[in-house]
Amino acid sequence: MPNEPMKEKEVTELLRDLVWLNAVIATELIQITENSSALLRKSPPPASCLRDHQLLRETALLIANRCRPGTALAEHLTKHQQDKST
């Protein structure tokens, strides 16, 4: 079957795309959770949550960069962090 190697490459690329997209979704959900918590509490989330969320973001970014290096995700996450500190 001459088409099999191409199909395998397409499946591999699709899986990379899906893993990258899930990492993006994960980081955005973390941000939504923090924003919602801050609104409901009328204050920032607890420091322990912020630390845990930062570790989760870093892990998701590592995964995303492994699948799709050079995307704008790292810059986007940095902007989220800068927006919070101002």
C-alpha positions as CSV (number, residue, x, y, z in Angstrom):
1,M,0.0,0.0,0.0
2,P,1.9,3.1,-1.2
3,N,-0.5,5.4,0.6
4,E,0.1,4.0,4.1
5,P,3.2,6.1,5.0
6,M,1.4,9.2,4.0
7,K,-1.6,8.3,6.2
8,E,0.7,7.7,9.1
9,K,2.3,11.1,8.7
10,E,-1.1,12.7,8.4
11,V,-2.3,11.0,11.6
12,T,0.9,12.0,13.4
13,E,0.4,15.7,12.4
14,L,-3.2,15.6,13.4
15,L,-2.3,14.2,16.8
16,R,0.3,17.0,17.2
17,D,-2.3,19.5,16.3
18,L,-4.8,18.1,18.8
19,V,-2.3,17.9,21.6
20,W,-1.2,21.5,20.9
21,L,-4.8,22.7,20.8
22,N,-5.6,21.0,24.1
23,A,-2.7,22.7,25.7
24,V,-4.0,26.0,24.5
25,I,-7.4,25.2,25.8
26,A,-6.0,24.2,29.1
27,T,-4.1,27.4,29.6
28,E,-7.2,29.5,28.7
29,L,-9.3,27.5,31.1
30,I,-6.8,28.2,33.8
31,Q,-7.1,31.9,33.0
32,I,-10.9,31.8,33.0
33,T,-10.9,30.0,36.4
34,E,-8.6,32.7,37.9
35,N,-10.7,35.5,36.4
36,S,-14.0,34.0,37.6
37,S,-12.5,33.4,41.1
38,A,-11.3,36.9,41.3
39,L,-14.7,38.3,40.3
40,L,-16.6,36.1,42.8
41,R,-14.2,36.8,45.6
42,K,-13.8,40.4,44.7
43,S,-10.1,39.7,45.3
44,P,-7.3,37.7,43.7
45,P,-7.4,33.9,44.0
46,P,-5.4,32.4,46.9
47,A,-1.6,32.5,46.4
48,S,-1.5,28.7,46.6
49,C,-3.9,28.4,43.6
50,L,-1.9,31.0,41.7
51,R,1.3,29.0,42.2
52,D,-0.5,25.7,41.2
53,H,-2.0,27.4,38.1
54,Q,1.4,28.7,37.1
55,L,2.9,25.2,37.3
56,L,0.0,23.9,35.2
57,R,0.5,26.6,32.6
58,E,4.2,25.8,32.4
59,T,3.5,22.1,31.9
60,A,0.9,22.9,29.2
61,L,3.4,25.2,27.5
62,L,6.1,22.5,27.5
63,I,3.7,20.1,25.9
64,A,2.5,22.6,23.3
65,N,6.1,23.6,22.4
66,R,7.0,19.9,22.0
67,C,4.2,19.5,19.5
68,R,4.3,22.9,17.8
69,P,7.4,24.9,18.6
70,G,7.4,28.6,17.8
71,T,3.8,29.4,18.2
72,A,2.5,32.5,19.9
73,L,1.3,30.6,23.0
74,A,4.3,31.5,25.2
75,E,3.9,35.2,24.3
76,H,0.2,35.0,25.0
77,L,0.7,33.5,28.4
78,T,3.3,36.1,29.3
79,K,0.8,38.8,28.3
80,H,-1.8,37.2,30.7
81,Q,0.8,37.4,33.5
82,Q,1.7,41.0,32.7
83,D,-1.9,42.0,32.6
84,K,-2.5,40.6,36.1
85,S,0.5,42.4,37.6
86,T,-0.6,45.9,36.3
